[in-house]
Amino acid sequence: MDSSSSSLSSVNIDDMDDLLDINLIIHIKSLISLLKQTFCSECNHLWDGSPSIKTRNGLYMHVEFICSNCGCITHLYSSPQVQDGRRQEINARLELGATLCGLGYNGIIKLLGALNLPPSTHNGNICQEQSMIAAVEEAIAETDGARELTLSGDGAWLTRGHTSVHGVSAMYSTTKHPKILDTTWSSKKCSSGGMEKEMVHEMFCRSLAKYNTTYVSYVGD
């Protein structure tokens, strides 16, 4: 047994779960080649068939693998959903990564093309907007219909320290069940603290036009 096999055998179950909780880029033909080395759970023959893409949303895919021997369908969901949300994790990570790297939609398309990944669909932004509109209305309902909200927020930066070129900020409700209500990003050479203030100010200013809601105070450091 080689050293890599020995080290894997000594990993406990919790650590193994962490090691497997990652995203991989796998060529679809390699995946089909692997399936053809397995037995179909229904007919117990070596699997032979074809894939069918049933759903695409951003980078997320729901793929069906259909056994040509018996018609049994195996489902593959390429990413889990964000906890307590309706979005897929891979799309949330793509948006965050693009924001931190200062990539717009065209930059994302170029990157995906270079990696031979199918281009992201536009549905991700639409779903994000609808999700945040729903979150705003839920926050209003929790405050007995008042459209004046107290918010909190947080920011993230591409580099550590007191300066950064790229940053992203999110605002969330301070109700019993807090949810993200708005996000924005900035790309400029300034202090992280100054950039965060500008992003918070931007989201405060557009709340009335965007959600017909007024943010009256902000809880933050």
Rosetta blueprint (number, residue, H / E / L):
1 M L
2 D L
3 S H
4 S H
5 S H
6 S H
7 S H
8 L H
9 S H
10 S L
11 V L
12 N L
13 I H
14 D H
15 D H
16 M H
17 D H
18 D H
19 L H
20 L H
21 D L
22 I L
23 N L
24 L L
25 I L
26 I L
27 H L
28 I H
29 K H
30 S H
31 L H
32 I H
33 S H
34 L H
35 L H
36 K L
37 Q L
38 T L
39 F E
40 C L
41 S L
42 E L
43 C L
44 N L
45 H L
46 L E
47 W L
48 D L
49 G E
50 S E
51 P E
52 S E
53 I E
54 K E
55 T E
56 R E
57 N E
58 G L
59 L L
60 Y E
61 M E
62 H E
63 V E
64 E E
65 F E
66 I E
67 C E
68 S L
69 N L
70 C L
71 G L
72 C L
73 I E
74 T E
75 H E
76 L E
77 Y E
78 S L
79 S L
80 P L
81 Q E
82 V L
83 Q L
84 D L
85 G L
86 R L
87 R L
88 Q E
89 E H
90 I H
91 N H
92 A H
93 R H
94 L H
95 E H
96 L H
97 G H
98 A H
99 T H
100 L H
101 C L
102 G L
103 L L
104 G L
105 Y H
106 N H
107 G H
108 I H
109 I H
110 K H
111 L H
112 L H
113 G H
114 A H
115 L L
116 N L
117 L L
118 P L
119 P L
120 S L
121 T L
122 H L
123 N H
124 G H
125 N H
126 I H
127 C H
128 Q H
129 E H
130 Q H
131 S H
132 M H
133 I H
134 A H
135 A H
136 V H
137 E H
138 E H
139 A H
140 I H
141 A H
142 E H
143 T L
144 D L
145 G L
146 A L
147 R L
148 E E
149 L E
150 T E
151 L E
152 S E
153 G E
154 D E
155 G E
156 A E
157 W E
158 L L
159 T L
160 R L
161 G L
162 H L
163 T E
164 S E
165 V E
166 H E
167 G E
168 V E
169 S E
170 A E
171 M E
172 Y E
173 S E
174 T L
175 T L
176 K L
177 H L
178 P L
179 K L
180 I E
181 L E
182 D E
183 T E
184 T E
185 W E
186 S E
187 S E
188 K E
189 K E
190 C E
191 S E
192 S H
193 G H
194 G H
195 M H
196 E H
197 K H
198 E H
199 M H
200 V H
201 H H
202 E H
203 M H
204 F H
205 C H
206 R L
207 S H
208 L H
209 A H
210 K H
211 Y H
212 N L
213 T L
214 T E
215 Y E
216 V E
217 S E
218 Y E
219 V E
220 G L
221 D L
